[in-house]
């Protein structure tokens, strides 16, 4: 799973910094294939120190949080959906 071509919606392309998109893909890649759900969820929060990232999936249950110091943090909810032919990263409001 997630070894398929990776796509971004317009909302992600224009709303997230490139470094953050790359980081989100890498967080997904850290989960072993056999333990990865088809739906990954990221809650992004802008903090005084930078970017807070909360990453989760439902089955099997998984969650991971991290803070990244930066000057261009965003607040958004991001979904990454894998349909076995490609993976798409989109803003929650684009779903």
Kinemage of the C-alpha trace (Angstrom):
@kinemage 1
@onewidth
@group {chain A} dominant
@subgroup {mainchain}
@vectorlist {calphas} color= white
{ca unk a 1} P 0.000 0.000 0.000
{ca unk a 2} L 1.115 3.636 -0.633
{ca unk a 3} L 3.801 2.433 -3.050
{ca unk a 4} L 1.477 3.574 -5.834
{ca unk a 5} L 1.755 6.965 -7.536
{ca unk a 6} L 1.145 9.840 -5.113
{ca unk a 7} L -1.153 12.729 -5.990
{ca unk a 8} L -2.036 16.044 -4.397
{ca unk a 9} L -5.265 17.976 -4.790
{ca unk a 10} L -5.161 21.679 -5.668
{ca unk a 11} L -6.007 22.565 -2.083
{ca unk a 12} L -2.936 20.736 -0.809
{ca unk a 13} L -0.709 22.088 -3.599
{ca unk a 14} L -1.673 25.679 -2.839
{ca unk a 15} L -2.342 25.445 0.901
{ca unk a 16} L 0.596 23.500 2.322
{ca unk a 17} L 4.316 24.235 2.129
{ca unk a 18} L 6.248 21.666 0.078
{ca unk a 19} L 8.402 20.617 3.047
{ca unk a 20} L 5.245 19.735 4.988
{ca unk a 21} L 3.802 17.613 2.151
{ca unk a 22} L 7.079 15.669 1.943
{ca unk a 23} L 7.084 15.187 5.719
{ca unk a 24} L 3.497 13.856 5.718
{ca unk a 25} L 4.313 11.288 3.005
{ca unk a 26} L 7.380 10.209 4.996
{ca unk a 27} L 5.304 9.767 8.170
{ca unk a 28} L 3.019 7.408 6.249
{ca unk a 29} L 5.996 5.517 4.841
{ca unk a 30} L 7.217 4.810 8.404
{ca unk a 31} L 4.239 2.512 9.009
{ca unk a 32} L 4.873 -1.047 7.757
{ca unk a 33} L 2.737 -1.895 4.705
{ca unk a 34} L 0.834 -4.673 6.454
{ca unk a 35} L -0.143 -2.302 9.285
{ca unk a 36} L -1.201 0.657 7.113
{ca unk a 37} L -4.850 1.574 6.758
{ca unk a 38} L -6.182 2.883 3.444
{ca unk a 39} L -7.073 6.164 5.205
{ca unk a 40} L -4.478 8.309 6.979
{ca unk a 41} L -5.539 11.429 8.889
{ca unk a 42} L -3.382 14.418 9.787
{ca unk a 43} L -4.537 17.211 12.078
{ca unk a 44} L -2.219 20.164 11.507
{ca unk a 45} L -2.143 22.967 14.063
{ca unk a 46} L -0.191 26.205 13.990
{ca unk a 47} L 1.490 26.857 17.348
{ca unk a 48} L 3.690 29.646 18.668
{ca unk a 49} L 6.696 27.366 18.130
{ca unk a 50} L 5.709 26.195 14.636
{ca unk a 51} L 3.826 23.206 13.261
{ca unk a 52} L 2.100 20.542 15.390
{ca unk a 53} L 1.223 17.335 13.515
{ca unk a 54} L -1.133 14.655 14.849
{ca unk a 55} L -1.173 11.592 12.560
{ca unk a 56} L -3.691 8.766 13.004
{ca unk a 57} L -5.453 5.843 11.363
{ca unk a 58} L -8.375 3.670 12.477
{ca unk a 59} L -7.421 0.053 11.657
{ca unk a 60} L -5.177 -1.013 13.166
{ca unk a 61} L -5.244 1.881 15.623
{ca unk a 62} L -2.244 4.169 15.206
{ca unk a 63} L -1.352 7.650 16.376
{ca unk a 64} L 1.784 9.743 16.395
{ca unk a 65} L 2.364 13.406 17.224
{ca unk a 66} L 5.262 15.729 16.590
{ca unk a 67} L 6.189 19.412 16.629
{ca unk a 68} L 8.308 21.060 13.954
{ca unk a 69} L 9.799 24.530 14.449
{ca unk a 70} L 9.025 26.615 11.360
{ca unk a 71} L 7.802 30.005 10.231
{ca unk a 72} L 5.131 28.871 7.773
{ca unk a 73} L 2.902 26.545 9.825
{ca unk a 74} L -0.726 25.912 8.850
{ca unk a 75} L -3.901 24.728 10.533
{ca unk a 76} L -5.769 22.101 8.492
{ca unk a 77} L -7.106 18.569 8.466
{ca unk a 78} L -5.565 16.371 5.775
{ca unk a 79} L -6.686 12.976 4.482
{ca unk a 80} L -4.543 10.581 2.489
{ca unk a 81} L -6.556 7.876 0.732
{ca unk a 82} L -5.029 4.830 -0.947
{ca unk a 83} L -7.262 2.925 -3.381
{ca unk a 84} L -4.608 0.345 -4.374
{ca unk a 85} L -3.870 2.108 -7.669
{ca unk a 86} L -2.829 5.531 -6.351
{ca unk a 87} L -2.639 7.584 -3.159
{ca unk a 88} L -4.228 11.026 -2.915
{ca unk a 89} L -3.553 13.725 -0.333
{ca unk a 90} L -6.438 16.172 0.097
{ca unk a 91} L -7.774 18.790 2.476
{ca unk a 92} L -10.716 17.536 4.544
{ca unk a 93} L -12.989 20.132 2.939
{ca unk a 94} L -12.151 18.710 -0.502
{ca unk a 95} L -13.474 15.258 0.446
